[in-house]
Amino acid sequence: MPTFAVDLHSHSRFFHGRPGRPTAYDPVGLRVQTAMARRRGLDALAVTNHDYAYSAETAFPTVPGIEVSTTRGHVLIVGPDPPARTTPGALTPAETVAIAHERDCAAILAHPFRGSTARRSGAAFDAVEINGKNPEHAGRTRRLADRLDLPLTGGSDAHYPVEVGRAYTLVDVDADAPTPRAVAEAVRAGRTEPVLRYDGLQRVIDRAYTAIHARRRAPSATE
């Protein structure tokens, strides 16, 4: 059974100023992200924009997907037929999983310790994600997956090309190529292994990301 390196969490638009609305950055961003994925030695890239699916013909294999903003946190749907749109806050985690399975896709609990309580929802996720933006959560995420008896995946959560592939998944597929259906089936069967690949540049980016979000969470002087 061949193994492929697939980044299961990425975004094809660099900015999200208008949630749910495609912009010119989608095709441009997708081409740039897939070019970086190829350069970093990946075999495929899942495109999981916030609450809308986006895919296009590219020379590099892509897996359609969507990052659903559920009532309790983000859930990734990846596979051959993800929903085209979802309304932020409208679906529960369990409803999101059901939609994923109805459409022959896999449902992955994204970054379970960042702004999410979905891990306590009881939803029947197919896997738990080790997220490239939060390498400090890797140990907790592994323990969570053990408690839930679920496999692990890896995804960069890349919004910019430099972030692609900092976390990815080794996927054992029952096919000759990492097709969307084969990848989804492998995730649902637990034939996955997460990989974190952090070089010096990624550590700098991670520190900057942590500092920016710490300032966003800090109360203002007037509060």
Backbone torsions as a table, in degrees:
resi	resn	phi	psi	omega
1	MET	NA	118.2	-176.1
2	PRO	-69.8	150.6	178.4
3	THR	-112.3	134.6	179.5
4	PHE	-126.5	147.3	177.1
5	ALA	-93.3	115.8	-174.7
6	VAL	-129.5	124.6	171.8
7	ASP	-81.8	111.2	-171.8
8	LEU	-92.7	11.6	179.9
9	HIS	-152.7	104.0	176.9
10	SER	-151.1	166.1	-177.0
11	HIS	-125.8	135.7	-176.6
12	SER	-93.7	-3.1	173.5
13	ARG	-118.0	140.4	-173.4
14	PHE	-79.8	-26.7	-179.0
15	PHE	-127.5	152.9	-179.0
16	HIS	-125.7	48.3	-178.2
17	GLY	-68.8	-26.5	179.3
18	ARG	-124.3	89.6	-173.9
19	PRO	-54.8	135.2	174.6
20	GLY	78.3	3.2	-177.0
21	ARG	-117.0	116.0	179.2
22	PRO	-62.3	148.7	177.5
23	THR	-134.6	177.5	-179.7
24	ALA	-61.6	-18.5	179.8
25	TYR	-70.4	-17.1	-177.6
26	ASP	-63.0	-59.3	-179.9
27	PRO	-66.6	-37.2	178.0
28	VAL	-65.1	-48.8	-179.6
29	GLY	-61.5	-39.4	-179.7
30	LEU	-62.8	-44.0	179.8
31	ARG	-63.7	-40.6	-179.7
32	VAL	-68.6	-43.6	-179.0
33	GLN	-63.7	-42.3	-179.5
34	THR	-69.4	-32.7	176.0
35	ALA	-63.2	-40.1	178.2
36	MET	-69.3	-37.7	178.2
37	ALA	-60.4	-43.1	177.9
38	ARG	-62.7	-43.4	-178.3
39	ARG	-62.9	-33.2	-178.0
40	ARG	-88.3	8.9	173.2
41	GLY	83.6	15.6	177.9
42	LEU	-81.1	160.1	179.1
43	ASP	-102.5	-19.7	179.8
44	ALA	-163.2	162.6	-178.1
45	LEU	-138.2	125.6	173.5
46	ALA	-85.0	137.1	-179.2
47	VAL	-107.3	109.4	-169.5
48	THR	-127.3	69.9	179.7
49	ASN	-70.2	160.8	-176.9
50	HIS	-71.4	112.6	171.8
51	ASP	61.8	18.0	166.5
52	TYR	-155.0	143.3	179.5
53	ALA	-90.3	145.4	176.6
54	TYR	-144.5	131.2	176.2
55	SER	-148.0	158.3	179.8
56	ALA	-158.1	161.5	177.4
57	GLU	-70.9	124.7	176.2
58	THR	-136.3	162.3	177.1
59	ALA	-72.7	-18.7	-178.9
60	PHE	-100.9	137.7	-178.6
61	PRO	-62.1	130.1	176.4
62	THR	-124.1	152.3	176.7
63	VAL	-114.0	118.1	178.2
64	PRO	-61.2	147.7	179.1
65	GLY	-166.4	176.8	178.4
66	ILE	-152.9	141.7	174.1
67	GLU	-101.2	105.5	-173.8
68	VAL	-85.8	128.9	174.7
69	SER	-88.1	92.1	-177.6
70	THR	-80.1	-178.7	178.3
71	THR	-66.0	-15.2	-174.7
72	ARG	-132.0	13.1	178.8
73	GLY	137.0	-178.2	-173.5
74	HIS	-88.0	139.7	176.3
75	VAL	-132.2	131.4	177.1
76	LEU	-88.9	135.3	168.7
77	ILE	-114.9	120.9	-179.7
78	VAL	-130.9	142.1	179.8
79	GLY	150.8	-163.9	-171.5
80	PRO	-73.9	-22.7	-171.8
81	ASP	-146.4	62.1	178.0
82	PRO	-69.3	158.6	176.9
83	PRO	-62.7	144.2	-176.9
84	ALA	-69.9	-35.0	-178.7
85	ARG	-144.7	148.7	168.1
86	THR	-135.9	153.9	179.0
87	THR	-95.2	122.1	-179.0
88	PRO	-53.6	129.9	176.7
89	GLY	79.6	5.3	-176.5
90	ALA	-92.1	-28.5	-175.0
91	LEU	-106.6	141.1	171.3
92	THR	-78.9	164.0	174.4
93	PRO	-56.5	-41.9	-179.3
94	ALA	-64.3	-40.6	177.7
95	GLU	-64.5	-37.8	179.1
96	THR	-65.0	-43.1	177.0
97	VAL	-61.6	-42.6	-179.5
98	ALA	-61.8	-41.6	177.8
99	ILE	-63.4	-42.7	179.0
100	ALA	-58.0	-46.8	-176.7
101	HIS	-70.5	-35.0	176.5
102	GLU	-61.9	-27.1	-175.7
103	ARG	-105.6	20.8	177.0
104	ASP	60.0	34.1	179.3
105	CYS	-113.2	174.1	174.8
106	ALA	-108.5	147.7	178.9
107	ALA	-113.5	122.1	-175.0
108	ILE	-119.7	128.5	175.1
109	LEU	-71.7	111.5	-176.4
110	ALA	-85.5	146.3	176.9
111	HIS	22.0	72.0	-170.0
112	PRO	-64.4	-17.0	-178.7
113	PHE	-112.4	18.0	174.9
114	ARG	-121.9	103.0	176.2
115	GLY	60.4	36.0	-174.6
116	SER	-145.4	140.1	168.8
117	THR	-119.5	13.1	-178.1
118	ALA	-60.4	-24.8	-180.0
119	ARG	-63.1	-20.3	179.9
120	ARG	-103.0	12.1	-174.5
121	SER	-82.4	-18.0	-176.3
122	GLY	81.1	4.5	179.2
123	ALA	-67.0	147.9	-176.0
124	ALA	-88.1	67.5	178.8
125	PHE	-62.2	155.7	176.3
126	ASP	-88.1	-23.9	-177.7
127	ALA	-163.8	165.7	175.8
128	VAL	-118.4	138.0	-174.7
129	GLU	-94.9	133.7	161.4
130	ILE	-89.9	115.6	-169.8
131	ASN	-95.5	136.1	-176.9
132	GLY	-66.6	-19.0	177.4
133	LYS	-80.7	-16.3	-175.1
134	ASN	-131.5	64.4	178.1
135	PRO	-61.6	-23.8	179.5
136	GLU	-68.5	-14.9	179.3
137	HIS	-93.2	1.5	-172.4
138	ALA	-59.1	-45.1	-178.9
139	GLY	-63.2	-45.7	178.9
140	ARG	-63.1	-38.0	-178.8
141	THR	-67.0	-40.2	177.0
142	ARG	-62.3	-41.0	179.4
143	ARG	-67.2	-37.5	177.1
144	LEU	-62.4	-45.5	179.2
145	ALA	-60.4	-38.3	176.8
146	ASP	-62.3	-44.4	-178.9
147	ARG	-64.2	-39.1	-177.8
148	LEU	-85.4	-6.2	-177.5
149	ASP	56.7	50.1	-178.7
150	LEU	-124.5	150.6	174.2
151	PRO	-73.7	167.5	179.8
152	LEU	-110.5	145.8	169.6
153	THR	-123.7	168.8	175.7
154	GLY	-128.0	139.7	177.6
155	GLY	-147.2	140.3	-175.2
156	SER	-73.0	-27.5	-171.0
157	ASP	59.1	35.8	-174.3
158	ALA	-73.4	129.9	168.0
159	HIS	-105.7	-16.8	-178.9
160	TYR	-128.9	150.8	-174.5
161	PRO	-55.2	-36.7	-176.3
162	VAL	-64.1	-18.9	-177.3
163	GLU	-88.9	-15.4	-175.1
164	VAL	-60.5	133.5	174.4
165	GLY	81.8	4.4	178.1
166	ARG	-70.6	-22.0	165.9
167	ALA	-139.6	140.6	179.6
168	TYR	-154.4	-179.2	-175.2
169	THR	-125.5	132.1	167.9
170	LEU	-85.6	117.2	-172.7
171	VAL	-115.8	123.4	174.9
172	ASP	-90.1	107.9	-174.8
173	VAL	-107.4	147.6	177.3
174	ASP	-90.6	59.9	-177.3
175	ALA	-165.8	171.2	179.7
176	ASP	-87.8	-5.7	-178.0
177	ALA	-149.2	157.6	179.9
178	PRO	-80.7	66.7	178.2
179	THR	-70.2	157.3	179.8
180	PRO	-54.9	-43.5	-179.5
181	ARG	-66.2	-42.6	-179.0
182	ALA	-65.1	-39.4	178.7
183	VAL	-65.5	-45.3	179.7
184	ALA	-61.9	-42.8	178.9
185	GLU	-63.4	-38.0	179.3
186	ALA	-66.6	-41.1	177.8
187	VAL	-62.6	-45.5	-178.2
188	ARG	-66.2	-27.0	178.9
189	ALA	-88.1	-5.3	178.8
190	GLY	80.7	19.3	-179.6
191	ARG	-91.9	62.8	-175.5
192	THR	-138.7	154.2	174.0
193	GLU	-145.5	122.6	-178.8
194	PRO	-78.1	149.5	176.9
195	VAL	-132.8	129.0	171.3
196	LEU	-104.7	127.4	-178.7
197	ARG	-127.4	93.8	-175.6
198	TYR	-112.4	113.5	172.9
199	ASP	-98.9	-173.1	-177.4
200	GLY	-60.0	-41.0	180.0
201	LEU	-63.0	-43.3	-179.6
202	GLN	-65.1	-32.5	177.4
203	ARG	-68.1	-37.5	176.3
204	VAL	-64.4	-45.1	179.3
205	ILE	-61.7	-40.7	-179.4
206	ASP	-64.1	-41.5	178.7
207	ARG	-64.7	-40.1	178.8
208	ALA	-65.5	-43.0	178.8
209	TYR	-60.9	-45.1	-179.4
210	THR	-62.4	-42.0	-179.9
211	ALA	-65.7	-41.8	-180.0
212	ILE	-62.3	-46.2	-178.3
213	HIS	-71.7	-28.2	175.2
214	ALA	-65.3	-39.7	177.6
215	ARG	-66.7	-37.7	178.8
216	ARG	-64.1	-35.2	-177.8
217	ARG	-83.0	-19.3	-176.4
218	ALA	-68.6	138.3	178.8
219	PRO	-68.6	147.4	179.3
220	SER	-77.7	167.2	-177.9
221	ALA	-67.6	-20.9	-177.8
222	THR	-90.1	-8.1	-178.1
223	GLU	-80.6	NA	NA
